[in-house]
Amino acid sequence: MDMQLAKMELIEMLLHTKKESVLKKIKAILEEEQDQLTEQDYQIIEARRNKHLVGESKSYSWEEVRKKLGS
């Protein structure tokens, strides 16, 4: 399947639809897709968490953060 052709066909279909419900469904699908983290994102998060747990990264209390922001 040619990805660009498929996108153009969908755009044309969206332009011609008269049903608001279709637009809402498509929007929800696309927003859901954008909100998902990739496997690489999870790997980065896990690596940072592990560094934190073994004391290899700097962390701050909420009070320390407030003080830094207030400076």
PyMOL Python script that loads the backbone (N, CA, C, O; Angstrom):
from pymol import cmd

cmd.read_pdbstr("""\
ATOM      1  N   MET A   1       0.840  -1.183   0.000  1.00  0.00           N
ATOM      2  CA  MET A   1       0.000   0.000   0.000  1.00  0.00           C
ATOM      3  C   MET A   1       0.882   1.242   0.000  1.00  0.00           C
ATOM      4  O   MET A   1       1.797   1.370   0.814  1.00  0.00           O
ATOM      5  N   ASP A   2       0.602   2.132  -0.900  1.00  0.00           N
ATOM      6  CA  ASP A   2       1.323   3.402  -0.975  1.00  0.00           C
ATOM      7  C   ASP A   2       0.773   4.322   0.112  1.00  0.00           C
ATOM      8  O   ASP A   2      -0.380   4.749   0.051  1.00  0.00           O
ATOM      9  N   MET A   3       1.605   4.621   1.103  1.00  0.00           N
ATOM     10  CA  MET A   3       1.179   5.394   2.267  1.00  0.00           C
ATOM     11  C   MET A   3       0.667   6.778   1.875  1.00  0.00           C
ATOM     12  O   MET A   3      -0.353   7.228   2.398  1.00  0.00           O
ATOM     13  N   GLN A   4       1.356   7.454   0.968  1.00  0.00           N
ATOM     14  CA  GLN A   4       0.938   8.809   0.566  1.00  0.00           C
ATOM     15  C   GLN A   4      -0.411   8.772  -0.151  1.00  0.00           C
ATOM     16  O   GLN A   4      -1.256   9.641   0.064  1.00  0.00           O
ATOM     17  N   LEU A   5      -0.608   7.775  -0.995  1.00  0.00           N
ATOM     18  CA  LEU A   5      -1.876   7.649  -1.700  1.00  0.00           C
ATOM     19  C   LEU A   5      -3.011   7.367  -0.722  1.00  0.00           C
ATOM     20  O   LEU A   5      -4.099   7.930  -0.848  1.00  0.00           O
ATOM     21  N   ALA A   6      -2.760   6.502   0.242  1.00  0.00           N
ATOM     22  CA  ALA A   6      -3.775   6.182   1.249  1.00  0.00           C
ATOM     23  C   ALA A   6      -4.143   7.426   2.049  1.00  0.00           C
ATOM     24  O   ALA A   6      -5.320   7.652   2.333  1.00  0.00           O
ATOM     25  N   LYS A   7      -3.147   8.238   2.416  1.00  0.00           N
ATOM     26  CA  LYS A   7      -3.414   9.471   3.157  1.00  0.00           C
ATOM     27  C   LYS A   7      -4.261  10.433   2.326  1.00  0.00           C
ATOM     28  O   LYS A   7      -5.210  11.029   2.835  1.00  0.00           O
ATOM     29  N   MET A   8      -3.921  10.579   1.068  1.00  0.00           N
ATOM     30  CA  MET A   8      -4.667  11.491   0.200  1.00  0.00           C
ATOM     31  C   MET A   8      -6.115  11.027   0.040  1.00  0.00           C
ATOM     32  O   MET A   8      -7.034  11.846   0.020  1.00  0.00           O
ATOM     33  N   GLU A   9      -6.314   9.720  -0.075  1.00  0.00           N
ATOM     34  CA  GLU A   9      -7.668   9.191  -0.199  1.00  0.00           C
ATOM     35  C   GLU A   9      -8.472   9.470   1.075  1.00  0.00           C
ATOM     36  O   GLU A   9      -9.644   9.841   1.007  1.00  0.00           O
ATOM     37  N   LEU A  10      -7.835   9.289   2.231  1.00  0.00           N
ATOM     38  CA  LEU A  10      -8.517   9.571   3.495  1.00  0.00           C
ATOM     39  C   LEU A  10      -8.864  11.051   3.636  1.00  0.00           C
ATOM     40  O   LEU A  10      -9.954  11.405   4.083  1.00  0.00           O
ATOM     41  N   ILE A  11      -7.928  11.901   3.251  1.00  0.00           N
ATOM     42  CA  ILE A  11      -8.181  13.349   3.311  1.00  0.00           C
ATOM     43  C   ILE A  11      -9.371  13.710   2.445  1.00  0.00           C
ATOM     44  O   ILE A  11     -10.233  14.482   2.863  1.00  0.00           O
ATOM     45  N   GLU A  12      -9.425  13.164   1.254  1.00  0.00           N
ATOM     46  CA  GLU A  12     -10.539  13.460   0.353  1.00  0.00           C
ATOM     47  C   GLU A  12     -11.864  12.954   0.947  1.00  0.00           C
ATOM     48  O   GLU A  12     -12.885  13.636   0.869  1.00  0.00           O
ATOM     49  N   MET A  13     -11.836  11.769   1.532  1.00  0.00           N
ATOM     50  CA  MET A  13     -13.041  11.227   2.156  1.00  0.00           C
ATOM     51  C   MET A  13     -13.489  12.107   3.322  1.00  0.00           C
ATOM     52  O   MET A  13     -14.683  12.352   3.497  1.00  0.00           O
ATOM     53  N   LEU A  14     -12.532  12.579   4.117  1.00  0.00           N
ATOM     54  CA  LEU A  14     -12.868  13.457   5.244  1.00  0.00           C
ATOM     55  C   LEU A  14     -13.472  14.779   4.770  1.00  0.00           C
ATOM     56  O   LEU A  14     -14.409  15.299   5.376  1.00  0.00           O
ATOM     57  N   LEU A  15     -12.934  15.301   3.702  1.00  0.00           N
ATOM     58  CA  LEU A  15     -13.442  16.565   3.176  1.00  0.00           C
ATOM     59  C   LEU A  15     -14.894  16.446   2.707  1.00  0.00           C
ATOM     60  O   LEU A  15     -15.651  17.415   2.759  1.00  0.00           O
ATOM     61  N   HIS A  16     -15.270  15.263   2.254  1.00  0.00           N
ATOM     62  CA  HIS A  16     -16.605  15.077   1.696  1.00  0.00           C
ATOM     63  C   HIS A  16     -17.615  14.496   2.681  1.00  0.00           C
ATOM     64  O   HIS A  16     -18.800  14.409   2.359  1.00  0.00           O
ATOM     65  N   THR A  17     -17.182  14.104   3.852  1.00  0.00           N
ATOM     66  CA  THR A  17     -18.130  13.525   4.804  1.00  0.00           C
ATOM     67  C   THR A  17     -19.039  14.600   5.380  1.00  0.00           C
ATOM     68  O   THR A  17     -18.632  15.742   5.593  1.00  0.00           O
ATOM     69  N   LYS A  18     -20.274  14.202   5.622  1.00  0.00           N
ATOM     70  CA  LYS A  18     -21.249  15.120   6.200  1.00  0.00           C
ATOM     71  C   LYS A  18     -21.645  14.675   7.605  1.00  0.00           C
ATOM     72  O   LYS A  18     -22.522  15.271   8.230  1.00  0.00           O
ATOM     73  N   LYS A  19     -20.993  13.626   8.095  1.00  0.00           N
ATOM     74  CA  LYS A  19     -21.327  13.088   9.406  1.00  0.00           C
ATOM     75  C   LYS A  19     -20.301  13.538  10.446  1.00  0.00           C
ATOM     76  O   LYS A  19     -19.119  13.208  10.361  1.00  0.00           O
ATOM     77  N   GLU A  20     -20.784  14.296  11.424  1.00  0.00           N
ATOM     78  CA  GLU A  20     -19.918  14.770  12.497  1.00  0.00           C
ATOM     79  C   GLU A  20     -19.386  13.590  13.319  1.00  0.00           C
ATOM     80  O   GLU A  20     -18.268  13.640  13.831  1.00  0.00           O
ATOM     81  N   SER A  21     -20.185  12.540  13.441  1.00  0.00           N
ATOM     82  CA  SER A  21     -19.771  11.377  14.222  1.00  0.00           C
ATOM     83  C   SER A  21     -18.530  10.711  13.621  1.00  0.00           C
ATOM     84  O   SER A  21     -17.682  10.202  14.353  1.00  0.00           O
ATOM     85  N   VAL A  22     -18.427  10.713  12.320  1.00  0.00           N
ATOM     86  CA  VAL A  22     -17.255  10.138  11.649  1.00  0.00           C
ATOM     87  C   VAL A  22     -16.018  10.955  11.987  1.00  0.00           C
ATOM     88  O   VAL A  22     -14.960  10.401  12.290  1.00  0.00           O
ATOM     89  N   LEU A  23     -16.155  12.258  11.935  1.00  0.00           N
ATOM     90  CA  LEU A  23     -15.024  13.139  12.242  1.00  0.00           C
ATOM     91  C   LEU A  23     -14.574  12.961  13.689  1.00  0.00           C
ATOM     92  O   LEU A  23     -13.376  12.931  13.970  1.00  0.00           O
ATOM     93  N   LYS A  24     -15.537  12.844  14.608  1.00  0.00           N
ATOM     94  CA  LYS A  24     -15.200  12.654  16.017  1.00  0.00           C
ATOM     95  C   LYS A  24     -14.457  11.335  16.234  1.00  0.00           C
ATOM     96  O   LYS A  24     -13.501  11.276  17.007  1.00  0.00           O
ATOM     97  N   LYS A  25     -14.895  10.290  15.556  1.00  0.00           N
ATOM     98  CA  LYS A  25     -14.239   8.979  15.695  1.00  0.00           C
ATOM     99  C   LYS A  25     -12.816   9.009  15.165  1.00  0.00           C
ATOM    100  O   LYS A  25     -11.895   8.498  15.802  1.00  0.00           O
ATOM    101  N   ILE A  26     -12.645   9.607  14.002  1.00  0.00           N
ATOM    102  CA  ILE A  26     -11.299   9.704  13.403  1.00  0.00           C
ATOM    103  C   ILE A  26     -10.385  10.514  14.312  1.00  0.00           C
ATOM    104  O   ILE A  26      -9.236  10.136  14.541  1.00  0.00           O
ATOM    105  N   LYS A  27     -10.893  11.621  14.825  1.00  0.00           N
ATOM    106  CA  LYS A  27     -10.100  12.465  15.716  1.00  0.00           C
ATOM    107  C   LYS A  27      -9.686  11.694  16.961  1.00  0.00           C
ATOM    108  O   LYS A  27      -8.534  11.777  17.385  1.00  0.00           O
ATOM    109  N   ALA A  28     -10.610  10.947  17.548  1.00  0.00           N
ATOM    110  CA  ALA A  28     -10.306  10.162  18.748  1.00  0.00           C
ATOM    111  C   ALA A  28      -9.236   9.113  18.468  1.00  0.00           C
ATOM    112  O   ALA A  28      -8.342   8.900  19.286  1.00  0.00           O
ATOM    113  N   ILE A  29      -9.327   8.467  17.325  1.00  0.00           N
ATOM    114  CA  ILE A  29      -8.328   7.457  16.953  1.00  0.00           C
ATOM    115  C   ILE A  29      -6.952   8.092  16.819  1.00  0.00           C
ATOM    116  O   ILE A  29      -5.968   7.558  17.331  1.00  0.00           O
ATOM    117  N   LEU A  30      -6.880   9.223  16.139  1.00  0.00           N
ATOM    118  CA  LEU A  30      -5.593   9.881  15.927  1.00  0.00           C
ATOM    119  C   LEU A  30      -5.019  10.429  17.226  1.00  0.00           C
ATOM    120  O   LEU A  30      -3.807  10.371  17.433  1.00  0.00           O
ATOM    121  N   GLU A  31      -5.862  10.958  18.102  1.00  0.00           N
ATOM    122  CA  GLU A  31      -5.381  11.465  19.387  1.00  0.00           C
ATOM    123  C   GLU A  31      -4.869  10.322  20.257  1.00  0.00           C
ATOM    124  O   GLU A  31      -3.863  10.471  20.950  1.00  0.00           O
ATOM    125  N   GLU A  32      -5.552   9.191  20.224  1.00  0.00           N
ATOM    126  CA  GLU A  32      -5.118   8.030  21.002  1.00  0.00           C
ATOM    127  C   GLU A  32      -3.752   7.546  20.530  1.00  0.00           C
ATOM    128  O   GLU A  32      -2.901   7.175  21.338  1.00  0.00           O
ATOM    129  N   GLU A  33      -3.554   7.553  19.234  1.00  0.00           N
ATOM    130  CA  GLU A  33      -2.278   7.109  18.665  1.00  0.00           C
ATOM    131  C   GLU A  33      -1.140   8.015  19.096  1.00  0.00           C
ATOM    132  O   GLU A  33      -0.036   7.538  19.358  1.00  0.00           O
ATOM    133  N   GLN A  34      -1.391   9.310  19.172  1.00  0.00           N
ATOM    134  CA  GLN A  34      -0.352  10.268  19.534  1.00  0.00           C
ATOM    135  C   GLN A  34       0.012  10.192  21.002  1.00  0.00           C
ATOM    136  O   GLN A  34       1.124  10.553  21.388  1.00  0.00           O
ATOM    137  N   ASP A  35      -0.923   9.723  21.831  1.00  0.00           N
ATOM    138  CA  ASP A  35      -0.692   9.680  23.268  1.00  0.00           C
ATOM    139  C   ASP A  35       0.128   8.478  23.711  1.00  0.00           C
ATOM    140  O   ASP A  35       0.558   8.427  24.863  1.00  0.00           O
ATOM    141  N   GLN A  36       0.353   7.532  22.848  1.00  0.00           N
ATOM    142  CA  GLN A  36       1.024   6.305  23.239  1.00  0.00           C
ATOM    143  C   GLN A  36       2.540   6.470  23.221  1.00  0.00           C
ATOM    144  O   GLN A  36       3.108   7.101  22.330  1.00  0.00           O
ATOM    145  N   LEU A  37       3.172   5.886  24.225  1.00  0.00           N
ATOM    146  CA  LEU A  37       4.631   5.891  24.284  1.00  0.00           C
ATOM    147  C   LEU A  37       5.170   4.737  23.460  1.00  0.00           C
ATOM    148  O   LEU A  37       4.542   3.683  23.364  1.00  0.00           O
ATOM    149  N   THR A  38       6.334   4.940  22.868  1.00  0.00           N
ATOM    150  CA  THR A  38       6.966   3.874  22.094  1.00  0.00           C
ATOM    151  C   THR A  38       7.776   2.976  23.033  1.00  0.00           C
ATOM    152  O   THR A  38       7.991   3.313  24.197  1.00  0.00           O
ATOM    153  N   GLU A  39       8.208   1.866  22.526  1.00  0.00           N
ATOM    154  CA  GLU A  39       9.049   0.957  23.304  1.00  0.00           C
ATOM    155  C   GLU A  39      10.341   1.664  23.715  1.00  0.00           C
ATOM    156  O   GLU A  39      10.838   1.465  24.824  1.00  0.00           O
ATOM    157  N   GLN A  40      10.874   2.477  22.828  1.00  0.00           N
ATOM    158  CA  GLN A  40      12.087   3.237  23.153  1.00  0.00           C
ATOM    159  C   GLN A  40      11.837   4.215  24.302  1.00  0.00           C
ATOM    160  O   GLN A  40      12.703   4.399  25.157  1.00  0.00           O
ATOM    161  N   ASP A  41      10.661   4.842  24.325  1.00  0.00           N
ATOM    162  CA  ASP A  41      10.308   5.738  25.430  1.00  0.00           C
ATOM    163  C   ASP A  41      10.331   4.982  26.756  1.00  0.00           C
ATOM    164  O   ASP A  41      10.887   5.463  27.744  1.00  0.00           O
ATOM    165  N   TYR A  42       9.721   3.791  26.769  1.00  0.00           N
ATOM    166  CA  TYR A  42       9.696   2.991  27.988  1.00  0.00           C
ATOM    167  C   TYR A  42      11.101   2.576  28.421  1.00  0.00           C
ATOM    168  O   TYR A  42      11.389   2.533  29.617  1.00  0.00           O
ATOM    169  N   GLN A  43      11.962   2.276  27.478  1.00  0.00           N
ATOM    170  CA  GLN A  43      13.341   1.898  27.801  1.00  0.00           C
ATOM    171  C   GLN A  43      14.088   3.061  28.443  1.00  0.00           C
ATOM    172  O   GLN A  43      14.836   2.867  29.401  1.00  0.00           O
ATOM    173  N   ILE A  44      13.891   4.259  27.922  1.00  0.00           N
ATOM    174  CA  ILE A  44      14.534   5.450  28.482  1.00  0.00           C
ATOM    175  C   ILE A  44      14.034   5.695  29.906  1.00  0.00           C
ATOM    176  O   ILE A  44      14.818   5.957  30.818  1.00  0.00           O
ATOM    177  N   ILE A  45      12.719   5.606  30.076  1.00  0.00           N
ATOM    178  CA  ILE A  45      12.142   5.809  31.405  1.00  0.00           C
ATOM    179  C   ILE A  45      12.674   4.786  32.388  1.00  0.00           C
ATOM    180  O   ILE A  45      13.035   5.138  33.511  1.00  0.00           O
ATOM    181  N   GLU A  46      12.728   3.532  31.989  1.00  0.00           N
ATOM    182  CA  GLU A  46      13.206   2.469  32.876  1.00  0.00           C
ATOM    183  C   GLU A  46      14.682   2.666  33.231  1.00  0.00           C
ATOM    184  O   GLU A  46      15.083   2.443  34.373  1.00  0.00           O
ATOM    185  N   ALA A  47      15.486   3.082  32.253  1.00  0.00           N
ATOM    186  CA  ALA A  47      16.906   3.321  32.516  1.00  0.00           C
ATOM    187  C   ALA A  47      17.083   4.459  33.529  1.00  0.00           C
ATOM    188  O   ALA A  47      17.912   4.365  34.435  1.00  0.00           O
ATOM    189  N   ARG A  48      16.312   5.518  33.374  1.00  0.00           N
ATOM    190  CA  ARG A  48      16.394   6.649  34.310  1.00  0.00           C
ATOM    191  C   ARG A  48      15.894   6.245  35.690  1.00  0.00           C
ATOM    192  O   ARG A  48      16.457   6.664  36.702  1.00  0.00           O
ATOM    193  N   ARG A  49      14.853   5.444  35.737  1.00  0.00           N
ATOM    194  CA  ARG A  49      14.327   4.967  37.020  1.00  0.00           C
ATOM    195  C   ARG A  49      15.377   4.127  37.745  1.00  0.00           C
ATOM    196  O   ARG A  49      15.599   4.288  38.946  1.00  0.00           O
ATOM    197  N   ASN A  50      16.014   3.236  37.001  1.00  0.00           N
ATOM    198  CA  ASN A  50      17.051   2.384  37.606  1.00  0.00           C
ATOM    199  C   ASN A  50      18.206   3.213  38.149  1.00  0.00           C
ATOM    200  O   ASN A  50      18.714   2.929  39.234  1.00  0.00           O
ATOM    201  N   LYS A  51      18.625   4.230  37.410  1.00  0.00           N
ATOM    202  CA  LYS A  51      19.693   5.121  37.890  1.00  0.00           C
ATOM    203  C   LYS A  51      19.270   5.811  39.179  1.00  0.00           C
ATOM    204  O   LYS A  51      20.064   5.949  40.109  1.00  0.00           O
ATOM    205  N   HIS A  52      18.035   6.237  39.226  1.00  0.00           N
ATOM    206  CA  HIS A  52      17.523   6.899  40.427  1.00  0.00           C
ATOM    207  C   HIS A  52      17.522   5.933  41.614  1.00  0.00           C
ATOM    208  O   HIS A  52      17.931   6.301  42.715  1.00  0.00           O
ATOM    209  N   LEU A  53      17.063   4.706  41.392  1.00  0.00           N
ATOM    210  CA  LEU A  53      16.953   3.737  42.476  1.00  0.00           C
ATOM    211  C   LEU A  53      18.294   3.349  43.090  1.00  0.00           C
ATOM    212  O   LEU A  53      18.374   3.038  44.278  1.00  0.00           O
ATOM    213  N   VAL A  54      19.347   3.371  42.272  1.00  0.00           N
ATOM    214  CA  VAL A  54      20.675   3.007  42.791  1.00  0.00           C
ATOM    215  C   VAL A  54      21.487   4.236  43.187  1.00  0.00           C
ATOM    216  O   VAL A  54      22.660   4.119  43.543  1.00  0.00           O
ATOM    217  N   GLY A  55      20.870   5.409  43.126  1.00  0.00           N
ATOM    218  CA  GLY A  55      21.535   6.627  43.582  1.00  0.00           C
ATOM    219  C   GLY A  55      22.510   7.232  42.596  1.00  0.00           C
ATOM    220  O   GLY A  55      23.387   7.999  42.993  1.00  0.00           O
ATOM    221  N   GLU A  56      22.380   6.910  41.330  1.00  0.00           N
ATOM    222  CA  GLU A  56      23.301   7.450  40.315  1.00  0.00           C
ATOM    223  C   GLU A  56      22.786   8.736  39.666  1.00  0.00           C
ATOM    224  O   GLU A  56      23.449   9.304  38.798  1.00  0.00           O
ATOM    225  N   SER A  57      21.627   9.186  40.079  1.00  0.00           N
ATOM    226  CA  SER A  57      21.110  10.431  39.512  1.00  0.00           C
ATOM    227  C   SER A  57      20.691  11.360  40.644  1.00  0.00           C
ATOM    228  O   SER A  57      20.369  10.912  41.744  1.00  0.00           O
ATOM    229  N   LYS A  58      20.699  12.626  40.365  1.00  0.00           N
ATOM    230  CA  LYS A  58      20.335  13.631  41.358  1.00  0.00           C
ATOM    231  C   LYS A  58      18.822  13.766  41.388  1.00  0.00           C
ATOM    232  O   LYS A  58      18.168  13.796  40.346  1.00  0.00           O
ATOM    233  N   SER A  59      18.282  13.846  42.572  1.00  0.00           N
ATOM    234  CA  SER A  59      16.845  14.091  42.705  1.00  0.00           C
ATOM    235  C   SER A  59      16.637  15.185  43.734  1.00  0.00           C
ATOM    236  O   SER A  59      17.513  15.461  44.554  1.00  0.00           O
ATOM    237  N   TYR A  60      15.476  15.798  43.682  1.00  0.00           N
ATOM    238  CA  TYR A  60      15.172  16.920  44.557  1.00  0.00           C
ATOM    239  C   TYR A  60      13.828  16.694  45.231  1.00  0.00           C
ATOM    240  O   TYR A  60      12.928  16.089  44.649  1.00  0.00           O
ATOM    241  N   SER A  61      13.697  17.176  46.447  1.00  0.00           N
ATOM    242  CA  SER A  61      12.407  17.170  47.117  1.00  0.00           C
ATOM    243  C   SER A  61      11.567  18.288  46.505  1.00  0.00           C
ATOM    244  O   SER A  61      12.087  19.166  45.818  1.00  0.00           O
ATOM    245  N   TRP A  62      10.261  18.243  46.765  1.00  0.00           N
ATOM    246  CA  TRP A  62       9.381  19.281  46.261  1.00  0.00           C
ATOM    247  C   TRP A  62       9.775  20.641  46.836  1.00  0.00           C
ATOM    248  O   TRP A  62       9.711  21.652  46.137  1.00  0.00           O
ATOM    249  N   GLU A  63      10.173  20.669  48.078  1.00  0.00           N
ATOM    250  CA  GLU A  63      10.596  21.920  48.719  1.00  0.00           C
ATOM    251  C   GLU A  63      11.848  22.486  48.028  1.00  0.00           C
ATOM    252  O   GLU A  63      11.932  23.690  47.787  1.00  0.00           O
ATOM    253  N   GLU A  64      12.814  21.618  47.711  1.00  0.00           N
ATOM    254  CA  GLU A  64      14.020  22.071  47.005  1.00  0.00           C
ATOM    255  C   GLU A  64      13.681  22.654  45.634  1.00  0.00           C
ATOM    256  O   GLU A  64      14.262  23.656  45.218  1.00  0.00           O
ATOM    257  N   VAL A  65      12.749  22.027  44.943  1.00  0.00           N
ATOM    258  CA  VAL A  65      12.334  22.510  43.636  1.00  0.00           C
ATOM    259  C   VAL A  65      11.693  23.893  43.757  1.00  0.00           C
ATOM    260  O   VAL A  65      11.995  24.792  42.972  1.00  0.00           O
ATOM    261  N   ARG A  66      10.817  24.057  44.735  1.00  0.00           N
ATOM    262  CA  ARG A  66      10.182  25.359  44.959  1.00  0.00           C
ATOM    263  C   ARG A  66      11.218  26.443  45.229  1.00  0.00           C
ATOM    264  O   ARG A  66      11.121  27.552  44.704  1.00  0.00           O
ATOM    265  N   LYS A  67      12.220  26.110  46.061  1.00  0.00           N
ATOM    266  CA  LYS A  67      13.261  27.096  46.368  1.00  0.00           C
ATOM    267  C   LYS A  67      14.044  27.481  45.127  1.00  0.00           C
ATOM    268  O   LYS A  67      14.338  28.656  44.908  1.00  0.00           O
ATOM    269  N   LYS A  68      14.389  26.467  44.299  1.00  0.00           N
ATOM    270  CA  LYS A  68      15.132  26.762  43.070  1.00  0.00           C
ATOM    271  C   LYS A  68      14.314  27.632  42.120  1.00  0.00           C
ATOM    272  O   LYS A  68      14.855  28.543  41.493  1.00  0.00           O
ATOM    273  N   LEU A  69      13.042  27.364  42.012  1.00  0.00           N
ATOM    274  CA  LEU A  69      12.190  28.153  41.127  1.00  0.00           C
ATOM    275  C   LEU A  69      11.985  29.563  41.652  1.00  0.00           C
ATOM    276  O   LEU A  69      11.822  30.502  40.873  1.00  0.00           O
ATOM    277  N   GLY A  70      11.993  29.712  42.951  1.00  0.00           N
ATOM    278  CA  GLY A  70      11.802  31.026  43.557  1.00  0.00           C
ATOM    279  C   GLY A  70      13.025  31.912  43.442  1.00  0.00           C
ATOM    280  O   GLY A  70      12.912  33.132  43.564  1.00  0.00           O
ATOM    281  N   SER A  71      14.187  31.331  43.211  1.00  0.00           N
ATOM    282  CA  SER A  71      15.441  32.111  43.142  1.00  0.00           C
ATOM    283  C   SER A  71      15.547  32.915  41.890  1.00  0.00           C
ATOM    284  O   SER A  71      16.538  33.618  41.690  1.00  0.00           O
TER     285      SER A  71
END
""", "prot")
cmd.dss("prot")
cmd.show_as("cartoon", "prot")
cmd.util.cbc("prot")
cmd.orient("prot")
